[in-house]
Amino acid sequence: MSDTRNKLLSIFAEHQDALTRLLTRRLGSVALVEDLIQETWLRAANCKGTAALVNPQAYLFRIASNLALDHLRHVGQRIEVRASEEAVAAVSDPAPSPEAAAVHRSELDRLLRIVGGLSPRCREVFILHKFEGLPYNEVAQRLGISRNTVMVHMVKALAALEREMDPAPAKIASKA
């Protein structure tokens, strides 16, 4: 890293709180301010003419101010359109219907009951792999068992799930 860039980084670190306060006063959103602070550093660090800067502190503040202004302009360009009640009613709701939500909840309850009915080790292997996303090798290492044992437990768990979750006609008829 060049001396100029190191100096700029030092000034940035020294004034980061002041930059944050400036942007927070203008924008309000903490998450947005954090993004713009990061963007301020990226723009300053990637500028080719930083060696000739007379006042690097003012340069950083100008970048931050310009980014805030650009954001406010972008937000100000949003266009609102009035729509009739019929048009609004015709837009489908992305949320599932109450019936679909009830069916999904019921299926989830069934799934959790089946997983809860597995042997403790089989359940632990299944949860680590399917819910926590660990690969077989990591599950084996974490539980102190072989990878093949993990695979055996996964086969048992998946077979139990398929057996219990499958709405086969023979199963449904036998319950009636």
Backbone as JSON, one array per atom type, in Angstrom:
{
  "sequence": "MSDTRNKLLSIFAEHQDALTRLLTRRLGSVALVEDLIQETWLRAANCKGTAALVNPQAYLFRIASNLALDHLRHVGQRIEVRASEEAVAAVSDPAPSPEAAAVHRSELDRLLRIVGGLSPRCREVFILHKFEGLPYNEVAQRLGISRNTVMVHMVKALAALEREMDPAPAKIASKA",
  "N": [[0.85, -1.18, 0.0], [0.55, 2.21, -0.82], [2.23, 5.16, 0.47], [0.61, 7.43, 0.37], [-1.93, 6.33, 0.19], [-1.99, 4.95, 2.63], [-1.89, 7.14, 4.36], [-4.3, 8.35, 3.71], [-6.06, 6.32, 4.53], [-5.53, 6.36, 7.26], [-6.48, 8.93, 7.9], [-9.13, 8.58, 7.18], [-9.94, 6.58, 9.06], [-9.58, 8.04, 11.38], [-11.55, 10.0, 11.14], [-13.9, 8.67, 10.78], [-16.07, 8.38, 12.59], [-17.07, 10.99, 12.64], [-17.84, 11.25, 9.97], [-19.83, 9.33, 9.93], [-21.7, 10.47, 11.71], [-22.38, 12.78, 10.25], [-23.6, 11.68, 7.93], [-25.67, 10.27, 9.15], [-27.23, 12.3, 10.25], [-28.18, 13.4, 7.89], [-29.45, 11.29, 6.56], [-30.55, 9.33, 8.3], [-31.01, 6.46, 8.38], [-29.35, 3.79, 9.81], [-28.27, 1.46, 8.65], [-28.09, 2.2, 5.96], [-26.32, 4.34, 6.2], [-24.0, 2.99, 7.07], [-23.44, 1.52, 4.75], [-22.9, 3.64, 2.96], [-20.67, 4.8, 4.18], [-18.8, 2.79, 3.83], [-18.75, 2.79, 1.02], [-17.73, 5.35, 0.65], [-15.07, 5.05, 1.53], [-14.2, 3.16, -0.37], [-14.4, 4.59, -2.79], [-12.63, 6.7, -2.28], [-10.21, 5.33, -1.88], [-9.82, 4.18, -4.35], [-9.37, 6.25, -6.06], [-7.37, 7.88, -8.43], [-5.94, 10.28, -8.21], [-5.09, 10.82, -5.58], [-2.63, 11.42, -4.48], [-2.09, 14.07, -4.93], [-3.73, 15.45, -3.26], [-4.73, 18.21, -1.35], [-6.21, 18.6, 0.93], [-7.07, 15.97, 2.45], [-9.0, 15.21, 4.34], [-11.23, 16.93, 3.89], [-11.75, 16.03, 1.34], [-12.68, 13.39, 1.8], [-15.02, 13.97, 3.26], [-16.42, 15.35, 1.3], [-16.86, 13.35, -0.6], [-18.53, 11.62, 0.92], [-20.7, 13.35, 1.39], [-21.57, 13.82, -1.23], [-22.37, 11.23, -1.94], [-24.53, 10.88, -0.17], [-26.23, 12.9, -1.12], [-26.66, 11.96, -3.75], [-28.06, 9.64, -3.12], [-30.39, 10.7, -1.91], [-31.45, 12.11, -4.09], [-32.0, 9.99, -5.79], [-33.95, 8.63, -4.31], [-35.88, 10.61, -4.31], [-36.82, 10.49, -6.89], [-38.72, 8.59, -7.14], [-41.78, 7.43, -8.37], [-45.18, 7.87, -7.88], [-48.18, 6.2, -8.49], [-51.57, 6.48, -8.94], [-54.1, 4.14, -8.42], [-57.1, 2.48, -9.37], [-59.61, 1.06, -7.19], [-60.45, -1.38, -8.14], [-58.31, -2.18, -9.75], [-56.32, -2.44, -7.82], [-57.43, -4.48, -6.29], [-57.27, -6.52, -8.11], [-54.65, -7.29, -8.13], [-52.64, -9.94, -7.23], [-52.17, -11.42, -4.02], [-49.08, -12.13, -2.63], [-48.81, -13.69, -0.4], [-49.51, -16.86, 1.1], [-52.74, -18.45, 0.95], [-55.14, -18.61, 3.69], [-55.95, -21.27, 3.94], [-53.93, -22.68, 2.6], [-51.77, -21.97, 4.23], [-52.53, -23.24, 6.6], [-52.41, -25.92, 5.79], [-49.67, -26.12, 5.2], [-48.6, -25.64, 7.74], [-49.6, -27.85, 9.08], [-48.3, -29.92, 7.69], [-45.66, -29.31, 8.35], [-45.77, -29.74, 11.11], [-46.23, -32.51, 11.07], [-43.83, -33.36, 9.9], [-41.97, -32.54, 11.87], [-42.82, -34.13, 14.01], [-42.22, -36.68, 13.01], [-39.42, -36.5, 12.71], [-38.83, -36.1, 15.37], [-39.45, -38.6, 16.32], [-37.4, -40.23, 15.52], [-34.45, -42.2, 16.27], [-32.24, -41.0, 18.86], [-29.52, -40.51, 17.93], [-29.79, -40.76, 15.15], [-31.63, -38.73, 14.65], [-30.08, -36.52, 15.44], [-28.0, -36.59, 13.54], [-29.51, -36.18, 11.21], [-30.6, -33.6, 11.65], [-28.26, -32.03, 11.88], [-27.23, -32.34, 9.3], [-29.36, -31.74, 7.43], [-30.78, -29.46, 8.44], [-28.85, -27.73, 9.56], [-27.05, -27.75, 7.56], [-24.57, -29.03, 7.37], [-21.91, -30.84, 5.82], [-21.52, -34.41, 5.25], [-18.97, -35.25, 6.16], [-18.28, -33.31, 8.1], [-20.37, -33.65, 9.93], [-19.82, -36.24, 10.78], [-17.3, -35.83, 11.96], [-17.96, -33.99, 14.01], [-19.68, -35.53, 15.61], [-18.12, -37.66, 16.23], [-18.15, -40.05, 14.81], [-18.06, -42.44, 12.06], [-17.99, -41.52, 8.55], [-19.49, -43.24, 6.99], [-21.29, -44.22, 8.88], [-22.76, -41.95, 9.35], [-23.99, -41.73, 6.85], [-25.58, -44.05, 6.9], [-27.36, -43.44, 8.98], [-28.61, -41.21, 7.81], [-29.9, -42.41, 5.62], [-31.72, -44.03, 6.98], [-33.24, -42.03, 8.29], [-34.29, -40.57, 6.12], [-35.75, -42.57, 4.86], [-37.68, -43.09, 6.82], [-38.99, -40.63, 6.84], [-39.97, -40.54, 4.2], [-41.66, -42.75, 4.23], [-43.55, -42.06, 6.22], [-44.47, -39.55, 5.43], [-45.46, -39.86, 2.88], [-48.34, -39.68, 0.98], [-49.62, -42.13, 0.13], [-52.16, -43.97, -1.62], [-52.88, -46.49, -0.49], [-52.13, -46.26, 2.17], [-53.76, -44.17, 3.03], [-56.29, -45.27, 2.64], [-56.17, -47.37, 4.48], [-56.25, -46.05, 6.88], [-58.76, -45.09, 7.03]],
  "CA": [[0.0, 0.0, 0.0], [1.38, 3.4, -0.94], [2.19, 6.08, 1.62], [-0.55, 8.31, 0.21], [-3.12, 5.54, 0.55], [-1.91, 4.74, 4.08], [-2.25, 8.41, 5.0], [-5.74, 8.51, 3.49], [-6.71, 5.36, 5.4], [-5.39, 6.88, 8.61], [-7.41, 10.06, 8.04], [-10.47, 8.0, 7.14], [-10.18, 5.94, 10.35], [-9.65, 9.1, 12.39], [-12.76, 10.8, 10.97], [-15.03, 7.8, 10.44], [-17.21, 8.71, 13.45], [-17.63, 12.27, 12.18], [-18.52, 10.95, 8.71], [-21.05, 8.61, 10.3], [-22.64, 11.45, 12.26], [-22.83, 13.62, 9.15], [-24.55, 10.93, 7.11], [-26.84, 9.92, 9.96], [-28.08, 13.5, 10.31], [-28.8, 13.63, 6.59], [-30.21, 10.16, 6.03], [-31.3, 8.68, 9.35], [-30.93, 5.01, 8.4], [-28.03, 3.31, 10.23], [-27.79, 0.5, 7.65], [-27.72, 2.98, 4.78], [-25.12, 5.1, 6.55], [-22.87, 2.05, 7.05], [-23.13, 1.24, 3.34], [-22.3, 4.82, 2.35], [-19.33, 4.95, 4.76], [-17.95, 1.83, 3.11], [-18.61, 3.3, -0.34], [-16.84, 6.51, 0.74], [-13.69, 4.56, 1.56], [-13.88, 2.51, -1.65], [-14.17, 5.63, -3.8], [-11.39, 7.44, -1.96], [-9.06, 4.44, -2.06], [-9.64, 3.86, -5.77], [-9.13, 7.48, -6.82], [-5.98, 7.92, -8.92], [-5.26, 11.53, -7.91], [-5.02, 11.07, -4.13], [-1.29, 11.92, -4.09], [-2.08, 15.53, -5.05], [-4.76, 16.03, -2.39], [-4.27, 19.22, -0.4], [-6.95, 18.42, 2.18], [-7.72, 14.66, 2.35], [-10.18, 15.17, 5.21], [-12.31, 17.57, 3.14], [-12.04, 15.14, 0.21], [-13.53, 12.31, 2.31], [-16.33, 14.52, 3.6], [-17.1, 15.68, 0.04], [-17.33, 12.07, -1.16], [-19.68, 11.17, 1.73], [-21.82, 14.27, 1.14], [-22.07, 13.55, -2.58], [-23.09, 9.95, -1.91], [-25.82, 11.14, 0.5], [-27.03, 13.68, -2.06], [-27.07, 11.04, -4.82], [-29.1, 8.75, -2.58], [-31.62, 11.48, -1.73], [-31.99, 12.36, -5.43], [-32.56, 8.73, -6.29], [-35.2, 8.39, -3.57], [-36.83, 11.63, -4.73], [-37.31, 10.21, -8.23], [-39.76, 7.57, -7.11], [-43.03, 7.92, -8.94], [-46.37, 7.24, -7.33], [-49.27, 6.1, -9.44], [-52.85, 6.18, -8.3], [-54.8, 3.05, -9.1], [-58.48, 2.3, -8.91], [-59.79, -0.05, -6.24], [-60.55, -2.63, -8.92], [-56.96, -2.56, -10.15], [-55.62, -2.9, -6.62], [-58.02, -5.77, -5.91], [-56.88, -7.53, -9.1], [-53.27, -7.71, -7.87], [-52.67, -11.1, -6.33], [-51.4, -11.32, -2.79], [-48.07, -13.18, -2.67], [-48.91, -14.53, 0.8], [-50.38, -18.02, 0.89], [-54.09, -18.33, 1.49], [-55.23, -19.22, 5.02], [-56.03, -22.73, 3.81], [-52.58, -23.17, 2.27], [-50.94, -21.8, 5.43], [-52.92, -24.29, 7.54], [-51.88, -27.18, 5.26], [-48.23, -26.09, 5.39], [-48.34, -25.79, 9.18], [-49.89, -29.25, 9.41], [-47.2, -30.72, 7.13], [-44.47, -29.04, 9.17], [-45.97, -30.46, 12.37], [-46.0, -33.93, 10.78], [-42.39, -33.54, 9.7], [-41.29, -32.42, 13.17], [-43.17, -35.34, 14.8], [-41.46, -37.81, 12.47], [-38.02, -36.29, 13.09], [-38.78, -36.32, 16.81], [-39.58, -40.04, 16.58], [-36.18, -40.94, 15.14], [-33.55, -42.47, 17.39], [-31.51, -39.76, 19.15], [-28.36, -40.3, 17.06], [-30.31, -40.57, 13.8], [-32.22, -37.38, 14.65], [-28.98, -35.57, 15.52], [-27.34, -36.61, 12.23], [-30.43, -35.58, 10.25], [-30.68, -32.16, 11.92], [-26.98, -31.41, 11.52], [-27.04, -32.32, 7.85], [-30.44, -31.1, 6.67], [-31.18, -28.15, 8.96], [-27.69, -26.87, 9.74], [-26.32, -27.74, 6.3], [-23.2, -29.57, 7.46], [-21.67, -32.02, 4.98], [-21.36, -35.66, 6.0], [-17.67, -35.31, 6.85], [-18.32, -32.47, 9.3], [-21.27, -34.3, 10.88], [-19.07, -37.36, 11.34], [-16.26, -35.29, 12.85], [-18.59, -33.38, 15.19], [-20.28, -36.55, 16.47], [-17.14, -38.7, 16.54], [-18.53, -41.3, 14.15], [-17.53, -42.5, 10.7], [-18.83, -40.94, 7.49], [-20.44, -44.29, 6.6], [-22.35, -44.26, 9.89], [-23.61, -40.78, 9.06], [-24.81, -42.07, 5.69], [-26.57, -45.04, 7.33], [-28.39, -42.71, 9.73], [-29.37, -40.38, 6.87], [-30.78, -43.3, 4.86], [-32.82, -44.4, 7.89], [-34.08, -40.85, 8.52], [-35.02, -40.25, 4.89], [-36.73, -43.64, 4.64], [-38.78, -42.85, 7.76], [-39.74, -39.46, 6.35], [-40.71, -40.91, 2.99], [-42.71, -43.7, 4.64], [-44.58, -41.39, 7.01], [-45.0, -38.36, 4.75], [-46.03, -40.22, 1.58], [-49.79, -39.86, 1.06], [-49.99, -43.22, -0.78], [-53.57, -44.36, -1.48], [-53.06, -47.64, 0.39], [-52.01, -45.75, 3.54], [-54.94, -43.37, 3.32], [-57.43, -46.18, 2.75], [-56.06, -48.18, 5.68], [-56.56, -45.21, 8.03], [-60.18, -44.74, 6.99]],
  "C": [[0.89, 1.24, 0.0], [1.25, 4.27, 0.31], [0.97, 6.98, 1.57], [-1.82, 7.57, 0.64], [-3.14, 5.25, 2.05], [-2.33, 5.99, 4.84], [-3.76, 8.63, 4.9], [-6.52, 7.56, 4.4], [-6.66, 5.83, 6.85], [-6.38, 8.03, 8.86], [-8.85, 9.56, 8.04], [-10.83, 7.38, 8.49], [-10.37, 6.99, 11.45], [-10.99, 9.84, 12.33], [-14.0, 9.97, 10.65], [-16.25, 8.11, 11.3], [-17.87, 10.0, 13.01], [-18.37, 12.07, 10.85], [-19.85, 10.25, 8.99], [-22.1, 9.56, 10.85], [-23.22, 12.33, 11.17], [-23.89, 12.9, 8.32], [-25.8, 10.55, 7.88], [-27.77, 11.11, 10.07], [-28.83, 13.7, 9.0], [-29.76, 12.53, 6.17], [-31.03, 9.4, 7.07], [-31.09, 7.18, 9.46], [-29.51, 4.54, 8.72], [-27.45, 2.36, 9.18], [-27.33, 1.22, 6.39], [-26.43, 3.76, 5.03], [-23.89, 4.19, 6.52], [-22.46, 1.72, 5.62], [-22.42, 2.42, 2.69], [-20.91, 5.11, 2.91], [-18.36, 4.02, 4.04], [-17.71, 2.32, 1.68], [-17.69, 4.52, -0.38], [-15.39, 6.05, 0.7], [-13.31, 3.94, 0.22], [-13.6, 3.55, -2.73], [-12.88, 6.39, -3.53], [-10.17, 6.59, -2.25], [-8.78, 4.15, -3.53], [-9.39, 5.08, -6.64], [-7.65, 7.56, -7.18], [-5.23, 9.18, -8.48], [-5.1, 11.83, -6.44], [-3.67, 11.63, -3.7], [-1.27, 13.44, -4.09], [-3.1, 16.2, -4.14], [-4.14, 17.02, -1.4], [-4.92, 18.99, 0.95], [-7.72, 17.09, 2.1], [-8.98, 14.55, 3.2], [-11.39, 15.78, 4.48], [-12.73, 16.7, 1.96], [-12.97, 14.0, 0.65], [-14.93, 12.82, 2.63], [-17.11, 14.88, 2.33], [-17.65, 14.41, -0.6], [-18.58, 11.62, -0.41], [-20.9, 12.05, 1.46], [-22.43, 14.03, -0.24], [-22.85, 12.24, -2.64], [-24.46, 10.12, -1.26], [-26.75, 11.89, -0.44], [-27.53, 12.8, -3.21], [-28.19, 10.12, -4.35], [-30.43, 9.5, -2.45], [-32.25, 11.82, -3.08], [-32.66, 11.11, -5.98], [-33.9, 8.43, -5.61], [-36.28, 9.37, -4.03], [-37.41, 11.37, -6.1], [-38.37, 9.13, -8.26], [-41.07, 8.18, -7.59], [-44.17, 7.15, -8.31], [-47.47, 7.28, -8.37], [-50.54, 5.76, -8.66], [-53.54, 5.1, -9.13], [-56.2, 2.93, -8.53], [-58.55, 1.12, -7.94], [-59.85, -1.38, -6.96], [-59.16, -3.12, -9.33], [-56.16, -3.09, -8.97], [-56.13, -4.27, -6.2], [-57.58, -6.88, -6.86], [-55.44, -8.02, -8.89], [-53.3, -8.85, -6.87], [-51.76, -10.87, -5.13], [-50.37, -12.45, -2.81], [-48.12, -14.11, -1.45], [-49.81, -15.72, 0.5], [-51.76, -17.78, 1.51], [-54.13, -18.94, 2.89], [-55.28, -20.75, 4.96], [-54.65, -23.32, 3.53], [-51.65, -23.06, 3.48], [-51.24, -22.9, 6.44], [-52.35, -25.64, 7.09], [-50.37, -27.24, 5.48], [-47.85, -26.28, 6.86], [-48.55, -27.24, 9.61], [-48.77, -30.17, 8.91], [-45.92, -30.54, 7.94], [-44.59, -29.78, 10.52], [-45.73, -31.95, 12.19], [-44.51, -34.22, 10.65], [-41.65, -33.51, 11.03], [-41.6, -33.62, 14.07], [-42.35, -36.54, 14.32], [-39.99, -37.69, 12.86], [-37.86, -36.53, 14.59], [-38.86, -37.79, 17.19], [-38.36, -40.85, 16.17], [-35.34, -41.23, 16.38], [-32.71, -41.21, 17.64], [-30.34, -39.5, 18.2], [-28.8, -40.02, 15.62], [-30.88, -39.16, 13.65], [-31.11, -36.31, 14.63], [-28.25, -35.46, 14.18], [-28.21, -35.88, 11.21], [-30.48, -34.05, 10.43], [-29.4, -31.45, 11.53], [-26.81, -31.3, 10.01], [-28.1, -31.49, 7.13], [-30.77, -29.69, 7.15], [-29.99, -27.21, 9.12], [-26.77, -26.86, 8.52], [-24.9, -28.26, 6.34], [-23.05, -30.75, 6.5], [-21.41, -33.25, 5.85], [-20.05, -35.71, 6.77], [-17.68, -34.5, 8.14], [-19.25, -33.06, 10.36], [-20.53, -35.43, 11.57], [-18.03, -36.87, 12.34], [-16.88, -34.74, 14.13], [-19.12, -34.43, 16.16], [-19.31, -37.68, 16.83], [-17.53, -40.06, 15.98], [-17.98, -41.29, 12.74], [-18.51, -41.88, 9.71], [-19.88, -41.96, 7.05], [-21.59, -44.4, 7.6], [-23.3, -43.09, 9.7], [-24.53, -41.12, 7.9], [-25.89, -43.08, 6.05], [-27.71, -44.35, 8.08], [-29.23, -41.84, 8.8], [-30.33, -41.23, 6.05], [-31.97, -43.7, 5.72], [-33.78, -43.23, 8.08], [-34.91, -40.54, 7.28], [-36.06, -41.31, 4.57], [-37.93, -43.45, 5.56], [-39.63, -41.67, 7.29], [-40.57, -39.81, 5.12], [-41.89, -41.82, 3.34], [-43.86, -42.97, 5.33], [-45.22, -40.19, 6.3], [-45.72, -38.69, 3.45], [-47.53, -40.45, 1.71], [-50.26, -40.94, 0.08], [-51.44, -43.63, -0.54], [-53.79, -45.53, -0.53], [-53.01, -47.19, 1.85], [-53.26, -44.99, 3.93], [-56.15, -44.27, 3.5], [-57.38, -46.98, 4.03], [-56.4, -47.36, 6.94], [-58.06, -44.91, 8.11], [-61.05, -45.76, 7.67]]
}
